[in-house]
């Protein structure tokens, strides 16, 4: 009976050690997952900031394109007006 109890005690001791190692591994993995989640949140915040900056740049580019086109139209309108008033060609801007 004593031998059987010692074997059972040894078996339970080994199983307890194994469970302790598994528990430590699970804790380590949990910490790693938490760190990964935190890093992912940081990356998401960075990506959101980059997307906002890109959106602002695209909006600014559209504004500059509109201003450039307006300037070109204004320039050619003024040139046409000057040519028309100086030369007085009747078929231009009748």
Residue pairs with C-beta under 8 A, 6 or more apart in sequence:
80 92
80 93
81 93
83 89
83 92
84 92
84 93
